[in-house]
Every structure is written in structure tokens, then in C-alpha cells.
Amino acid sequence: MDIRIGIKDSAREIAFDSAQAAKEIEDTVIAALDSGHLVLDDAKGRRYIVPSTGIAYVEIGSESTRKIGFVA
């Protein structure tokens, strides 16, 4: 699952892959808007903690795998 988190007043975004399901990530993001911090783990075991006041957007990508190679 590709995740992108836009940060207010910053041109950069946080982008990583997560092993969590889309619904689980969505529920975590919605709960974080009230709790103060968004906490997500990536597929490599790293943890991202973002203050919810700094979140501009969260993009949850598709769960499909990427195709590699030439398309005929």
C-alpha cells in the first residue's frame, strides 16, 4: 500500500509503503485527527509519527502490485 502524507507549509511529502490494509490506514488517520498524532508503520518496520495539526492531506494508494517491463 503506497502512503503519501502532505505536510502543511512544506513542499515535501512523506512517502512510504505500508503492509496495512487501506481501511485500517483510513481508520488510523481519522482517529489521529482527534488524538493529536498520526502514527503509521512502513513495510520495513520504520515508524512515522506526524502531529495531526501539520497534516495537509493523506493519500492512500492502491493495493495492486506494480507491473514491471514493457507493455505490448
PyMOL Python script that loads the backbone (N, CA, C, O; Angstrom):
from pymol import cmd

cmd.read_pdbstr("""\
ATOM      1  N   MET A   1       0.843  -1.159   0.000  1.00  0.00           N
ATOM      2  CA  MET A   1       0.000   0.000   0.000  1.00  0.00           C
ATOM      3  C   MET A   1       0.897   1.233   0.000  1.00  0.00           C
ATOM      4  O   MET A   1       1.717   1.398   0.904  1.00  0.00           O
ATOM      5  N   ASP A   2       0.756   2.088  -0.987  1.00  0.00           N
ATOM      6  CA  ASP A   2       1.509   3.338  -1.047  1.00  0.00           C
ATOM      7  C   ASP A   2       0.807   4.401  -0.214  1.00  0.00           C
ATOM      8  O   ASP A   2      -0.401   4.604  -0.338  1.00  0.00           O
ATOM      9  N   ILE A   3       1.574   5.079   0.638  1.00  0.00           N
ATOM     10  CA  ILE A   3       1.042   6.135   1.503  1.00  0.00           C
ATOM     11  C   ILE A   3       1.834   7.414   1.238  1.00  0.00           C
ATOM     12  O   ILE A   3       3.062   7.389   1.165  1.00  0.00           O
ATOM     13  N   ARG A   4       1.131   8.516   1.096  1.00  0.00           N
ATOM     14  CA  ARG A   4       1.761   9.831   0.976  1.00  0.00           C
ATOM     15  C   ARG A   4       1.087  10.766   1.957  1.00  0.00           C
ATOM     16  O   ARG A   4      -0.140  10.864   1.998  1.00  0.00           O
ATOM     17  N   ILE A   5       1.901  11.455   2.750  1.00  0.00           N
ATOM     18  CA  ILE A   5       1.381  12.401   3.729  1.00  0.00           C
ATOM     19  C   ILE A   5       1.938  13.775   3.385  1.00  0.00           C
ATOM     20  O   ILE A   5       3.149  13.993   3.425  1.00  0.00           O
ATOM     21  N   GLY A   6       1.042  14.702   3.047  1.00  0.00           N
ATOM     22  CA  GLY A   6       1.441  16.079   2.781  1.00  0.00           C
ATOM     23  C   GLY A   6       1.515  16.852   4.081  1.00  0.00           C
ATOM     24  O   GLY A   6       0.647  16.729   4.945  1.00  0.00           O
ATOM     25  N   ILE A   7       2.568  17.655   4.210  1.00  0.00           N
ATOM     26  CA  ILE A   7       2.791  18.432   5.425  1.00  0.00           C
ATOM     27  C   ILE A   7       2.518  19.899   5.116  1.00  0.00           C
ATOM     28  O   ILE A   7       2.990  20.422   4.107  1.00  0.00           O
ATOM     29  N   LYS A   8       1.751  20.566   5.987  1.00  0.00           N
ATOM     30  CA  LYS A   8       1.446  21.990   5.803  1.00  0.00           C
ATOM     31  C   LYS A   8       2.732  22.809   5.770  1.00  0.00           C
ATOM     32  O   LYS A   8       3.678  22.516   6.502  1.00  0.00           O
ATOM     33  N   ASP A   9       2.766  23.832   4.925  1.00  0.00           N
ATOM     34  CA  ASP A   9       3.894  24.760   4.797  1.00  0.00           C
ATOM     35  C   ASP A   9       5.197  24.063   4.431  1.00  0.00           C
ATOM     36  O   ASP A   9       6.274  24.529   4.803  1.00  0.00           O
ATOM     37  N   SER A  10       5.111  22.957   3.710  1.00  0.00           N
ATOM     38  CA  SER A  10       6.298  22.236   3.255  1.00  0.00           C
ATOM     39  C   SER A  10       6.064  21.740   1.834  1.00  0.00           C
ATOM     40  O   SER A  10       4.987  21.242   1.507  1.00  0.00           O
ATOM     41  N   ALA A  11       7.076  21.882   1.003  1.00  0.00           N
ATOM     42  CA  ALA A  11       6.960  21.415  -0.383  1.00  0.00           C
ATOM     43  C   ALA A  11       7.160  19.910  -0.490  1.00  0.00           C
ATOM     44  O   ALA A  11       6.809  19.314  -1.508  1.00  0.00           O
ATOM     45  N   ARG A  12       7.707  19.300   0.522  1.00  0.00           N
ATOM     46  CA  ARG A  12       7.973  17.864   0.505  1.00  0.00           C
ATOM     47  C   ARG A  12       6.846  17.103   1.177  1.00  0.00           C
ATOM     48  O   ARG A  12       6.071  17.658   1.956  1.00  0.00           O
ATOM     49  N   GLU A  13       6.775  15.830   0.859  1.00  0.00           N
ATOM     50  CA  GLU A  13       5.786  14.957   1.483  1.00  0.00           C
ATOM     51  C   GLU A  13       6.488  13.710   2.001  1.00  0.00           C
ATOM     52  O   GLU A  13       7.598  13.388   1.576  1.00  0.00           O
ATOM     53  N   ILE A  14       5.844  13.026   2.903  1.00  0.00           N
ATOM     54  CA  ILE A  14       6.355  11.754   3.407  1.00  0.00           C
ATOM     55  C   ILE A  14       5.717  10.666   2.556  1.00  0.00           C
ATOM     56  O   ILE A  14       4.492  10.605   2.447  1.00  0.00           O
ATOM     57  N   ALA A  15       6.529   9.810   1.955  1.00  0.00           N
ATOM     58  CA  ALA A  15       6.021   8.737   1.095  1.00  0.00           C
ATOM     59  C   ALA A  15       6.675   7.422   1.501  1.00  0.00           C
ATOM     60  O   ALA A  15       7.893   7.342   1.655  1.00  0.00           O
ATOM     61  N   PHE A  16       5.840   6.383   1.673  1.00  0.00           N
ATOM     62  CA  PHE A  16       6.363   5.073   2.047  1.00  0.00           C
ATOM     63  C   PHE A  16       5.347   3.992   1.713  1.00  0.00           C
ATOM     64  O   PHE A  16       4.187   4.284   1.419  1.00  0.00           O
ATOM     65  N   ASP A  17       5.793   2.743   1.760  1.00  0.00           N
ATOM     66  CA  ASP A  17       4.927   1.587   1.546  1.00  0.00           C
ATOM     67  C   ASP A  17       4.554   1.000   2.902  1.00  0.00           C
ATOM     68  O   ASP A  17       5.389   0.919   3.803  1.00  0.00           O
ATOM     69  N   SER A  18       3.313   0.597   3.039  1.00  0.00           N
ATOM     70  CA  SER A  18       2.836   0.003   4.282  1.00  0.00           C
ATOM     71  C   SER A  18       2.212  -1.355   3.998  1.00  0.00           C
ATOM     72  O   SER A  18       1.633  -1.571   2.934  1.00  0.00           O
ATOM     73  N   ALA A  19       2.334  -2.260   4.948  1.00  0.00           N
ATOM     74  CA  ALA A  19       1.738  -3.586   4.826  1.00  0.00           C
ATOM     75  C   ALA A  19       0.298  -3.592   5.341  1.00  0.00           C
ATOM     76  O   ALA A  19      -0.395  -4.603   5.222  1.00  0.00           O
ATOM     77  N   GLN A  20      -0.158  -2.477   5.912  1.00  0.00           N
ATOM     78  CA  GLN A  20      -1.510  -2.397   6.460  1.00  0.00           C
ATOM     79  C   GLN A  20      -2.538  -2.277   5.341  1.00  0.00           C
ATOM     80  O   GLN A  20      -2.228  -1.815   4.243  1.00  0.00           O
ATOM     81  N   ALA A  21      -3.752  -2.696   5.633  1.00  0.00           N
ATOM     82  CA  ALA A  21      -4.856  -2.592   4.670  1.00  0.00           C
ATOM     83  C   ALA A  21      -5.337  -1.140   4.579  1.00  0.00           C
ATOM     84  O   ALA A  21      -5.162  -0.360   5.516  1.00  0.00           O
ATOM     85  N   ALA A  22      -5.942  -0.789   3.447  1.00  0.00           N
ATOM     86  CA  ALA A  22      -6.401   0.580   3.219  1.00  0.00           C
ATOM     87  C   ALA A  22      -7.401   1.031   4.279  1.00  0.00           C
ATOM     88  O   ALA A  22      -7.313   2.161   4.760  1.00  0.00           O
ATOM     89  N   LYS A  23      -8.335   0.188   4.648  1.00  0.00           N
ATOM     90  CA  LYS A  23      -9.349   0.540   5.646  1.00  0.00           C
ATOM     91  C   LYS A  23      -8.711   0.787   7.006  1.00  0.00           C
ATOM     92  O   LYS A  23      -9.117   1.699   7.727  1.00  0.00           O
ATOM     93  N   GLU A  24      -7.720  -0.016   7.359  1.00  0.00           N
ATOM     94  CA  GLU A  24      -7.021   0.145   8.636  1.00  0.00           C
ATOM     95  C   GLU A  24      -6.274   1.485   8.677  1.00  0.00           C
ATOM     96  O   GLU A  24      -6.288   2.174   9.698  1.00  0.00           O
ATOM     97  N   ILE A  25      -5.628   1.849   7.572  1.00  0.00           N
ATOM     98  CA  ILE A  25      -4.920   3.126   7.496  1.00  0.00           C
ATOM     99  C   ILE A  25      -5.911   4.280   7.570  1.00  0.00           C
ATOM    100  O   ILE A  25      -5.672   5.261   8.275  1.00  0.00           O
ATOM    101  N   GLU A  26      -7.016   4.168   6.849  1.00  0.00           N
ATOM    102  CA  GLU A  26      -8.032   5.213   6.874  1.00  0.00           C
ATOM    103  C   GLU A  26      -8.568   5.424   8.282  1.00  0.00           C
ATOM    104  O   GLU A  26      -8.715   6.564   8.723  1.00  0.00           O
ATOM    105  N   ASP A  27      -8.859   4.350   8.986  1.00  0.00           N
ATOM    106  CA  ASP A  27      -9.355   4.456  10.362  1.00  0.00           C
ATOM    107  C   ASP A  27      -8.311   5.095  11.278  1.00  0.00           C
ATOM    108  O   ASP A  27      -8.657   5.886  12.155  1.00  0.00           O
ATOM    109  N   THR A  28      -7.049   4.760  11.081  1.00  0.00           N
ATOM    110  CA  THR A  28      -5.966   5.328  11.886  1.00  0.00           C
ATOM    111  C   THR A  28      -5.842   6.827  11.641  1.00  0.00           C
ATOM    112  O   THR A  28      -5.656   7.595  12.585  1.00  0.00           O
ATOM    113  N   VAL A  29      -5.944   7.248  10.385  1.00  0.00           N
ATOM    114  CA  VAL A  29      -5.840   8.669  10.039  1.00  0.00           C
ATOM    115  C   VAL A  29      -7.007   9.446  10.652  1.00  0.00           C
ATOM    116  O   VAL A  29      -6.802  10.512  11.233  1.00  0.00           O
ATOM    117  N   ILE A  30      -8.209   8.929  10.527  1.00  0.00           N
ATOM    118  CA  ILE A  30      -9.381   9.618  11.078  1.00  0.00           C
ATOM    119  C   ILE A  30      -9.282   9.737  12.599  1.00  0.00           C
ATOM    120  O   ILE A  30      -9.611  10.781  13.163  1.00  0.00           O
ATOM    121  N   ALA A  31      -8.833   8.680  13.260  1.00  0.00           N
ATOM    122  CA  ALA A  31      -8.674   8.726  14.720  1.00  0.00           C
ATOM    123  C   ALA A  31      -7.577   9.716  15.121  1.00  0.00           C
ATOM    124  O   ALA A  31      -7.675  10.355  16.169  1.00  0.00           O
ATOM    125  N   ALA A  32      -6.538   9.845  14.298  1.00  0.00           N
ATOM    126  CA  ALA A  32      -5.421  10.743  14.610  1.00  0.00           C
ATOM    127  C   ALA A  32      -5.825  12.205  14.546  1.00  0.00           C
ATOM    128  O   ALA A  32      -5.228  13.038  15.228  1.00  0.00           O
ATOM    129  N   LEU A  33      -6.817  12.530  13.750  1.00  0.00           N
ATOM    130  CA  LEU A  33      -7.247  13.924  13.640  1.00  0.00           C
ATOM    131  C   LEU A  33      -7.805  14.441  14.959  1.00  0.00           C
ATOM    132  O   LEU A  33      -7.777  15.646  15.210  1.00  0.00           O
ATOM    133  N   ASP A  34      -8.309  13.554  15.799  1.00  0.00           N
ATOM    134  CA  ASP A  34      -8.812  13.940  17.119  1.00  0.00           C
ATOM    135  C   ASP A  34      -7.777  13.760  18.222  1.00  0.00           C
ATOM    136  O   ASP A  34      -7.811  14.465  19.230  1.00  0.00           O
ATOM    137  N   SER A  35      -6.851  12.810  18.031  1.00  0.00           N
ATOM    138  CA  SER A  35      -5.924  12.477  19.120  1.00  0.00           C
ATOM    139  C   SER A  35      -4.673  13.341  19.156  1.00  0.00           C
ATOM    140  O   SER A  35      -4.038  13.455  20.204  1.00  0.00           O
ATOM    141  N   GLY A  36      -4.307  13.950  18.040  1.00  0.00           N
ATOM    142  CA  GLY A  36      -3.140  14.825  18.061  1.00  0.00           C
ATOM    143  C   GLY A  36      -1.955  14.338  17.265  1.00  0.00           C
ATOM    144  O   GLY A  36      -1.155  15.155  16.809  1.00  0.00           O
ATOM    145  N   HIS A  37      -1.805  13.017  17.076  1.00  0.00           N
ATOM    146  CA  HIS A  37      -0.668  12.477  16.329  1.00  0.00           C
ATOM    147  C   HIS A  37      -1.103  11.317  15.445  1.00  0.00           C
ATOM    148  O   HIS A  37      -1.922  10.487  15.839  1.00  0.00           O
ATOM    149  N   LEU A  38      -0.539  11.279  14.242  1.00  0.00           N
ATOM    150  CA  LEU A  38      -0.741  10.156  13.331  1.00  0.00           C
ATOM    151  C   LEU A  38       0.481   9.260  13.436  1.00  0.00           C
ATOM    152  O   LEU A  38       1.610   9.721  13.271  1.00  0.00           O
ATOM    153  N   VAL A  39       0.260   7.993  13.709  1.00  0.00           N
ATOM    154  CA  VAL A  39       1.353   7.027  13.830  1.00  0.00           C
ATOM    155  C   VAL A  39       1.106   5.893  12.850  1.00  0.00           C
ATOM    156  O   VAL A  39       0.103   5.187  12.948  1.00  0.00           O
ATOM    157  N   LEU A  40       2.034   5.717  11.891  1.00  0.00           N
ATOM    158  CA  LEU A  40       1.946   4.642  10.912  1.00  0.00           C
ATOM    159  C   LEU A  40       3.298   3.953  10.787  1.00  0.00           C
ATOM    160  O   LEU A  40       4.341   4.585  10.952  1.00  0.00           O
ATOM    161  N   ASP A  41       3.275   2.668  10.497  1.00  0.00           N
ATOM    162  CA  ASP A  41       4.492   1.893  10.292  1.00  0.00           C
ATOM    163  C   ASP A  41       4.616   1.537   8.818  1.00  0.00           C
ATOM    164  O   ASP A  41       3.619   1.260   8.150  1.00  0.00           O
ATOM    165  N   ASP A  42       5.862   1.546   8.311  1.00  0.00           N
ATOM    166  CA  ASP A  42       6.051   1.164   6.919  1.00  0.00           C
ATOM    167  C   ASP A  42       6.351  -0.329   6.818  1.00  0.00           C
ATOM    168  O   ASP A  42       6.441  -1.022   7.830  1.00  0.00           O
ATOM    169  N   ALA A  43       6.505  -0.812   5.593  1.00  0.00           N
ATOM    170  CA  ALA A  43       6.715  -2.241   5.350  1.00  0.00           C
ATOM    171  C   ALA A  43       8.074  -2.719   5.857  1.00  0.00           C
ATOM    172  O   ALA A  43       8.278  -3.923   6.015  1.00  0.00           O
ATOM    173  N   LYS A  44       9.009  -1.797   6.116  1.00  0.00           N
ATOM    174  CA  LYS A  44      10.347  -2.157   6.594  1.00  0.00           C
ATOM    175  C   LYS A  44      10.483  -2.037   8.099  1.00  0.00           C
ATOM    176  O   LYS A  44      11.571  -2.234   8.641  1.00  0.00           O
ATOM    177  N   GLY A  45       9.392  -1.717   8.782  1.00  0.00           N
ATOM    178  CA  GLY A  45       9.414  -1.645  10.239  1.00  0.00           C
ATOM    179  C   GLY A  45       9.696  -0.265  10.806  1.00  0.00           C
ATOM    180  O   GLY A  45       9.797  -0.121  12.024  1.00  0.00           O
ATOM    181  N   ARG A  46       9.827   0.752   9.968  1.00  0.00           N
ATOM    182  CA  ARG A  46      10.038   2.111  10.468  1.00  0.00           C
ATOM    183  C   ARG A  46       8.702   2.709  10.874  1.00  0.00           C
ATOM    184  O   ARG A  46       7.663   2.390  10.296  1.00  0.00           O
ATOM    185  N   ARG A  47       8.740   3.577  11.869  1.00  0.00           N
ATOM    186  CA  ARG A  47       7.526   4.209  12.385  1.00  0.00           C
ATOM    187  C   ARG A  47       7.565   5.705  12.080  1.00  0.00           C
ATOM    188  O   ARG A  47       8.585   6.366  12.279  1.00  0.00           O
ATOM    189  N   TYR A  48       6.441   6.224  11.597  1.00  0.00           N
ATOM    190  CA  TYR A  48       6.296   7.644  11.281  1.00  0.00           C
ATOM    191  C   TYR A  48       5.275   8.239  12.240  1.00  0.00           C
ATOM    192  O   TYR A  48       4.152   7.748  12.348  1.00  0.00           O
ATOM    193  N   ILE A  49       5.675   9.303  12.935  1.00  0.00           N
ATOM    194  CA  ILE A  49       4.792  10.000  13.866  1.00  0.00           C
ATOM    195  C   ILE A  49       4.697  11.440  13.383  1.00  0.00           C
ATOM    196  O   ILE A  49       5.697  12.156  13.326  1.00  0.00           O
ATOM    197  N   VAL A  50       3.484  11.855  13.036  1.00  0.00           N
ATOM    198  CA  VAL A  50       3.263  13.184  12.481  1.00  0.00           C
ATOM    199  C   VAL A  50       2.199  13.886  13.326  1.00  0.00           C
ATOM    200  O   VAL A  50       1.133  13.317  13.561  1.00  0.00           O
ATOM    201  N   PRO A  51       2.470  15.120  13.790  1.00  0.00           N
ATOM    202  CA  PRO A  51       1.435  15.862  14.508  1.00  0.00           C
ATOM    203  C   PRO A  51       0.246  16.113  13.576  1.00  0.00           C
ATOM    204  O   PRO A  51       0.430  16.566  12.446  1.00  0.00           O
ATOM    205  N   SER A  52      -0.954  15.825  14.038  1.00  0.00           N
ATOM    206  CA  SER A  52      -2.124  15.941  13.168  1.00  0.00           C
ATOM    207  C   SER A  52      -2.391  17.381  12.738  1.00  0.00           C
ATOM    208  O   SER A  52      -3.034  17.605  11.712  1.00  0.00           O
ATOM    209  N   THR A  53      -1.910  18.357  13.499  1.00  0.00           N
ATOM    210  CA  THR A  53      -2.095  19.757  13.103  1.00  0.00           C
ATOM    211  C   THR A  53      -1.252  20.107  11.877  1.00  0.00           C
ATOM    212  O   THR A  53      -1.541  21.090  11.195  1.00  0.00           O
ATOM    213  N   GLY A  54      -0.212  19.317  11.587  1.00  0.00           N
ATOM    214  CA  GLY A  54       0.651  19.585  10.448  1.00  0.00           C
ATOM    215  C   GLY A  54       0.264  18.836   9.192  1.00  0.00           C
ATOM    216  O   GLY A  54       0.904  19.010   8.155  1.00  0.00           O
ATOM    217  N   ILE A  55      -0.771  18.003   9.254  1.00  0.00           N
ATOM    218  CA  ILE A  55      -1.162  17.187   8.105  1.00  0.00           C
ATOM    219  C   ILE A  55      -2.005  18.018   7.139  1.00  0.00           C
ATOM    220  O   ILE A  55      -3.037  18.574   7.513  1.00  0.00           O
ATOM    221  N   ALA A  56      -1.543  18.092   5.887  1.00  0.00           N
ATOM    222  CA  ALA A  56      -2.316  18.770   4.851  1.00  0.00           C
ATOM    223  C   ALA A  56      -3.222  17.768   4.147  1.00  0.00           C
ATOM    224  O   ALA A  56      -4.374  18.083   3.848  1.00  0.00           O
ATOM    225  N   TYR A  57      -2.717  16.564   3.879  1.00  0.00           N
ATOM    226  CA  TYR A  57      -3.508  15.507   3.243  1.00  0.00           C
ATOM    227  C   TYR A  57      -2.827  14.161   3.459  1.00  0.00           C
ATOM    228  O   TYR A  57      -1.635  14.094   3.757  1.00  0.00           O
ATOM    229  N   VAL A  58      -3.595  13.103   3.306  1.00  0.00           N
ATOM    230  CA  VAL A  58      -3.074  11.742   3.332  1.00  0.00           C
ATOM    231  C   VAL A  58      -3.622  11.028   2.106  1.00  0.00           C
ATOM    232  O   VAL A  58      -4.836  10.916   1.930  1.00  0.00           O
ATOM    233  N   GLU A  59      -2.728  10.552   1.271  1.00  0.00           N
ATOM    234  CA  GLU A  59      -3.113   9.824   0.061  1.00  0.00           C
ATOM    235  C   GLU A  59      -2.840   8.346   0.283  1.00  0.00           C
ATOM    236  O   GLU A  59      -1.711   7.946   0.568  1.00  0.00           O
ATOM    237  N   ILE A  60      -3.880   7.544   0.151  1.00  0.00           N
ATOM    238  CA  ILE A  60      -3.768   6.098   0.313  1.00  0.00           C
ATOM    239  C   ILE A  60      -3.847   5.485  -1.069  1.00  0.00           C
ATOM    240  O   ILE A  60      -4.883   5.566  -1.728  1.00  0.00           O
ATOM    241  N   GLY A  61      -2.755   4.868  -1.517  1.00  0.00           N
ATOM    242  CA  GLY A  61      -2.680   4.310  -2.864  1.00  0.00           C
ATOM    243  C   GLY A  61      -3.367   2.974  -2.972  1.00  0.00           C
ATOM    244  O   GLY A  61      -3.993   2.495  -2.027  1.00  0.00           O
ATOM    245  N   SER A  62      -3.240   2.381  -4.140  1.00  0.00           N
ATOM    246  CA  SER A  62      -3.893   1.094  -4.393  1.00  0.00           C
ATOM    247  C   SER A  62      -3.065  -0.052  -3.832  1.00  0.00           C
ATOM    248  O   SER A  62      -1.864   0.078  -3.597  1.00  0.00           O
ATOM    249  N   GLU A  63      -3.737  -1.168  -3.624  1.00  0.00           N
ATOM    250  CA  GLU A  63      -3.066  -2.352  -3.101  1.00  0.00           C
ATOM    251  C   GLU A  63      -2.512  -3.238  -4.209  1.00  0.00           C
ATOM    252  O   GLU A  63      -1.859  -4.242  -3.926  1.00  0.00           O
ATOM    253  N   SER A  64      -2.763  -2.877  -5.476  1.00  0.00           N
ATOM    254  CA  SER A  64      -2.284  -3.711  -6.580  1.00  0.00           C
ATOM    255  C   SER A  64      -0.777  -3.573  -6.737  1.00  0.00           C
ATOM    256  O   SER A  64      -0.192  -2.539  -6.414  1.00  0.00           O
ATOM    257  N   THR A  65      -0.170  -4.630  -7.236  1.00  0.00           N
ATOM    258  CA  THR A  65       1.279  -4.611  -7.436  1.00  0.00           C
ATOM    259  C   THR A  65       1.604  -3.873  -8.716  1.00  0.00           C
ATOM    260  O   THR A  65       0.792  -3.799  -9.638  1.00  0.00           O
ATOM    261  N   ARG A  66       2.799  -3.334  -8.752  1.00  0.00           N
ATOM    262  CA  ARG A  66       3.244  -2.589  -9.928  1.00  0.00           C
ATOM    263  C   ARG A  66       3.741  -3.555 -10.993  1.00  0.00           C
ATOM    264  O   ARG A  66       4.380  -4.562 -10.690  1.00  0.00           O
ATOM    265  N   LYS A  67       3.438  -3.232 -12.244  1.00  0.00           N
ATOM    266  CA  LYS A  67       3.907  -4.046 -13.345  1.00  0.00           C
ATOM    267  C   LYS A  67       5.281  -3.554 -13.778  1.00  0.00           C
ATOM    268  O   LYS A  67       5.522  -2.351 -13.876  1.00  0.00           O
ATOM    269  N   ILE A  68       6.162  -4.487 -14.032  1.00  0.00           N
ATOM    270  CA  ILE A  68       7.500  -4.170 -14.457  1.00  0.00           C
ATOM    271  C   ILE A  68       7.719  -4.731 -15.855  1.00  0.00           C
ATOM    272  O   ILE A  68       7.338  -5.866 -16.139  1.00  0.00           O
ATOM    273  N   GLY A  69       8.329  -3.941 -16.724  1.00  0.00           N
ATOM    274  CA  GLY A  69       8.618  -4.417 -18.069  1.00  0.00           C
ATOM    275  C   GLY A  69       7.937  -3.567 -19.099  1.00  0.00           C
ATOM    276  O   GLY A  69       7.410  -2.494 -18.806  1.00  0.00           O
ATOM    277  N   PHE A  70       7.958  -4.066 -20.317  1.00  0.00           N
ATOM    278  CA  PHE A  70       7.372  -3.340 -21.441  1.00  0.00           C
ATOM    279  C   PHE A  70       5.943  -3.800 -21.660  1.00  0.00           C
ATOM    280  O   PHE A  70       5.621  -4.980 -21.518  1.00  0.00           O
ATOM    281  N   VAL A  71       5.104  -2.855 -22.005  1.00  0.00           N
ATOM    282  CA  VAL A  71       3.708  -3.162 -22.298  1.00  0.00           C
ATOM    283  C   VAL A  71       3.579  -3.315 -23.812  1.00  0.00           C
ATOM    284  O   VAL A  71       4.008  -2.452 -24.577  1.00  0.00           O
ATOM    285  N   ALA A  72       2.987  -4.420 -24.221  1.00  0.00           N
ATOM    286  CA  ALA A  72       2.850  -4.659 -25.658  1.00  0.00           C
ATOM    287  C   ALA A  72       1.490  -4.270 -26.151  1.00  0.00           C
ATOM    288  O   ALA A  72       1.202  -4.405 -27.340  1.00  0.00           O
TER     289      ALA A  72
END
""", "prot")
cmd.dss("prot")
cmd.show_as("cartoon", "prot")
cmd.util.cbc("prot")
cmd.orient("prot")
